[in-house]
């Protein structure tokens, strides 16, 4: 299962989560505003930038603000 780091105020995050739901791709959501250490984690994954949405895959790889097609391709759907 993928993990989506997002925030309620982020329009790109809302778009991606809606697309993932419509595509029946399960995900765990982490609210970066409410989760201690989340910003630091995605900053590390993104070379120092805490951009959201950040999607983390089971293999530990990550994509920043991907399309649902990019997520599907990475998952092999």
Rosetta constraint file for C-alpha pairs under 8 A:
AtomPair CA 1 CA 26 HARMONIC 6.25 0.50
AtomPair CA 1 CA 27 HARMONIC 5.64 0.50
AtomPair CA 1 CA 28 HARMONIC 7.24 0.50
AtomPair CA 1 CA 57 HARMONIC 7.06 0.50
AtomPair CA 1 CA 58 HARMONIC 6.32 0.50
AtomPair CA 2 CA 26 HARMONIC 7.13 0.50
AtomPair CA 2 CA 27 HARMONIC 4.95 0.50
AtomPair CA 2 CA 28 HARMONIC 6.36 0.50
AtomPair CA 2 CA 55 HARMONIC 6.65 0.50
AtomPair CA 2 CA 56 HARMONIC 5.71 0.50
AtomPair CA 2 CA 57 HARMONIC 4.83 0.50
AtomPair CA 2 CA 58 HARMONIC 6.17 0.50
AtomPair CA 3 CA 27 HARMONIC 5.46 0.50
AtomPair CA 3 CA 28 HARMONIC 4.67 0.50
AtomPair CA 3 CA 29 HARMONIC 5.79 0.50
AtomPair CA 3 CA 30 HARMONIC 7.10 0.50
AtomPair CA 3 CA 55 HARMONIC 5.62 0.50
AtomPair CA 3 CA 56 HARMONIC 5.14 0.50
AtomPair CA 3 CA 57 HARMONIC 6.67 0.50
AtomPair CA 4 CA 27 HARMONIC 6.66 0.50
AtomPair CA 4 CA 28 HARMONIC 6.11 0.50
AtomPair CA 4 CA 29 HARMONIC 4.87 0.50
AtomPair CA 4 CA 30 HARMONIC 6.10 0.50
AtomPair CA 4 CA 53 HARMONIC 6.44 0.50
AtomPair CA 4 CA 54 HARMONIC 5.83 0.50
AtomPair CA 4 CA 55 HARMONIC 4.59 0.50
AtomPair CA 4 CA 56 HARMONIC 6.51 0.50
AtomPair CA 5 CA 29 HARMONIC 6.00 0.50
AtomPair CA 5 CA 30 HARMONIC 4.77 0.50
AtomPair CA 5 CA 31 HARMONIC 6.06 0.50
AtomPair CA 5 CA 32 HARMONIC 6.23 0.50
AtomPair CA 5 CA 38 HARMONIC 7.68 0.50
AtomPair CA 5 CA 42 HARMONIC 7.79 0.50
AtomPair CA 5 CA 52 HARMONIC 6.38 0.50
AtomPair CA 5 CA 53 HARMONIC 5.51 0.50
AtomPair CA 5 CA 54 HARMONIC 5.16 0.50
AtomPair CA 5 CA 55 HARMONIC 6.33 0.50
AtomPair CA 5 CA 56 HARMONIC 7.98 0.50
AtomPair CA 6 CA 10 HARMONIC 6.98 0.50
AtomPair CA 6 CA 13 HARMONIC 5.62 0.50
AtomPair CA 6 CA 29 HARMONIC 7.03 0.50
AtomPair CA 6 CA 30 HARMONIC 6.17 0.50
AtomPair CA 6 CA 31 HARMONIC 5.21 0.50
AtomPair CA 6 CA 32 HARMONIC 5.87 0.50
AtomPair CA 6 CA 52 HARMONIC 5.57 0.50
AtomPair CA 6 CA 53 HARMONIC 4.98 0.50
AtomPair CA 6 CA 54 HARMONIC 7.02 0.50
AtomPair CA 7 CA 13 HARMONIC 6.87 0.50
AtomPair CA 7 CA 30 HARMONIC 7.97 0.50
AtomPair CA 7 CA 31 HARMONIC 5.09 0.50
AtomPair CA 7 CA 32 HARMONIC 5.87 0.50
AtomPair CA 7 CA 33 HARMONIC 6.41 0.50
AtomPair CA 7 CA 52 HARMONIC 7.74 0.50
AtomPair CA 7 CA 53 HARMONIC 7.98 0.50
AtomPair CA 8 CA 13 HARMONIC 7.71 0.50
AtomPair CA 8 CA 14 HARMONIC 7.39 0.50
AtomPair CA 8 CA 31 HARMONIC 7.47 0.50
AtomPair CA 10 CA 14 HARMONIC 6.46 0.50
AtomPair CA 10 CA 52 HARMONIC 7.68 0.50
AtomPair CA 10 CA 53 HARMONIC 7.97 0.50
AtomPair CA 11 CA 15 HARMONIC 6.24 0.50
AtomPair CA 12 CA 16 HARMONIC 6.23 0.50
AtomPair CA 12 CA 52 HARMONIC 7.72 0.50
AtomPair CA 12 CA 53 HARMONIC 6.73 0.50
AtomPair CA 12 CA 65 HARMONIC 7.05 0.50
AtomPair CA 13 CA 17 HARMONIC 6.12 0.50
AtomPair CA 13 CA 52 HARMONIC 6.78 0.50
AtomPair CA 13 CA 53 HARMONIC 5.09 0.50
AtomPair CA 13 CA 65 HARMONIC 7.68 0.50
AtomPair CA 14 CA 18 HARMONIC 6.14 0.50
AtomPair CA 15 CA 19 HARMONIC 6.27 0.50
AtomPair CA 16 CA 20 HARMONIC 6.08 0.50
AtomPair CA 16 CA 53 HARMONIC 7.81 0.50
AtomPair CA 16 CA 65 HARMONIC 7.82 0.50
AtomPair CA 16 CA 66 HARMONIC 7.75 0.50
AtomPair CA 16 CA 67 HARMONIC 6.95 0.50
AtomPair CA 16 CA 68 HARMONIC 6.71 0.50
AtomPair CA 17 CA 21 HARMONIC 6.16 0.50
AtomPair CA 18 CA 22 HARMONIC 6.20 0.50
AtomPair CA 19 CA 23 HARMONIC 6.10 0.50
AtomPair CA 19 CA 68 HARMONIC 6.21 0.50
AtomPair CA 20 CA 24 HARMONIC 6.18 0.50
AtomPair CA 20 CA 25 HARMONIC 5.16 0.50
AtomPair CA 20 CA 26 HARMONIC 7.22 0.50
AtomPair CA 20 CA 27 HARMONIC 7.90 0.50
AtomPair CA 20 CA 68 HARMONIC 6.27 0.50
AtomPair CA 21 CA 25 HARMONIC 5.95 0.50
AtomPair CA 21 CA 26 HARMONIC 7.04 0.50
AtomPair CA 23 CA 68 HARMONIC 7.97 0.50
AtomPair CA 30 CA 35 HARMONIC 6.94 0.50
AtomPair CA 30 CA 38 HARMONIC 7.67 0.50
AtomPair CA 31 CA 35 HARMONIC 6.03 0.50
AtomPair CA 31 CA 38 HARMONIC 7.92 0.50
AtomPair CA 32 CA 36 HARMONIC 7.61 0.50
AtomPair CA 32 CA 38 HARMONIC 5.31 0.50
AtomPair CA 32 CA 39 HARMONIC 5.94 0.50
AtomPair CA 37 CA 41 HARMONIC 6.19 0.50
AtomPair CA 38 CA 42 HARMONIC 6.30 0.50
AtomPair CA 39 CA 43 HARMONIC 5.97 0.50
AtomPair CA 39 CA 50 HARMONIC 5.95 0.50
AtomPair CA 40 CA 44 HARMONIC 6.21 0.50
AtomPair CA 40 CA 50 HARMONIC 7.46 0.50
AtomPair CA 41 CA 45 HARMONIC 6.36 0.50
AtomPair CA 42 CA 46 HARMONIC 5.94 0.50
AtomPair CA 42 CA 49 HARMONIC 7.48 0.50
AtomPair CA 42 CA 50 HARMONIC 5.50 0.50
AtomPair CA 42 CA 51 HARMONIC 7.37 0.50
AtomPair CA 42 CA 54 HARMONIC 6.97 0.50
AtomPair CA 43 CA 47 HARMONIC 6.14 0.50
AtomPair CA 43 CA 48 HARMONIC 4.50 0.50
AtomPair CA 43 CA 49 HARMONIC 4.79 0.50
AtomPair CA 43 CA 50 HARMONIC 4.39 0.50
AtomPair CA 43 CA 51 HARMONIC 7.47 0.50
AtomPair CA 44 CA 48 HARMONIC 5.59 0.50
AtomPair CA 44 CA 49 HARMONIC 7.64 0.50
AtomPair CA 45 CA 62 HARMONIC 6.89 0.50
AtomPair CA 46 CA 50 HARMONIC 6.64 0.50
AtomPair CA 46 CA 51 HARMONIC 7.35 0.50
AtomPair CA 46 CA 64 HARMONIC 7.67 0.50
AtomPair CA 51 CA 64 HARMONIC 6.66 0.50
AtomPair CA 51 CA 65 HARMONIC 7.86 0.50
AtomPair CA 52 CA 64 HARMONIC 6.42 0.50
AtomPair CA 52 CA 65 HARMONIC 6.29 0.50
AtomPair CA 53 CA 64 HARMONIC 5.93 0.50
AtomPair CA 53 CA 65 HARMONIC 5.01 0.50
AtomPair CA 53 CA 66 HARMONIC 7.88 0.50
AtomPair CA 54 CA 62 HARMONIC 6.67 0.50
AtomPair CA 54 CA 63 HARMONIC 5.76 0.50
AtomPair CA 54 CA 64 HARMONIC 4.48 0.50
AtomPair CA 54 CA 65 HARMONIC 6.01 0.50
AtomPair CA 54 CA 66 HARMONIC 7.94 0.50
AtomPair CA 55 CA 62 HARMONIC 5.39 0.50
AtomPair CA 55 CA 63 HARMONIC 5.28 0.50
AtomPair CA 55 CA 64 HARMONIC 6.35 0.50
AtomPair CA 55 CA 65 HARMONIC 7.57 0.50
AtomPair CA 55 CA 66 HARMONIC 7.67 0.50
AtomPair CA 56 CA 60 HARMONIC 6.12 0.50
AtomPair CA 56 CA 61 HARMONIC 5.79 0.50
AtomPair CA 56 CA 62 HARMONIC 4.35 0.50
AtomPair CA 56 CA 63 HARMONIC 6.73 0.50
AtomPair CA 57 CA 61 HARMONIC 5.39 0.50
AtomPair CA 57 CA 62 HARMONIC 6.00 0.50
AtomPair CA 66 CA 70 HARMONIC 5.87 0.50
AtomPair CA 66 CA 71 HARMONIC 6.64 0.50
AtomPair CA 67 CA 71 HARMONIC 6.52 0.50
AtomPair CA 68 CA 72 HARMONIC 6.11 0.50
AtomPair CA 69 CA 73 HARMONIC 6.07 0.50
AtomPair CA 70 CA 74 HARMONIC 6.14 0.50
AtomPair CA 71 CA 75 HARMONIC 6.14 0.50
AtomPair CA 72 CA 76 HARMONIC 5.92 0.50
AtomPair CA 72 CA 77 HARMONIC 4.94 0.50
AtomPair CA 73 CA 77 HARMONIC 6.09 0.50
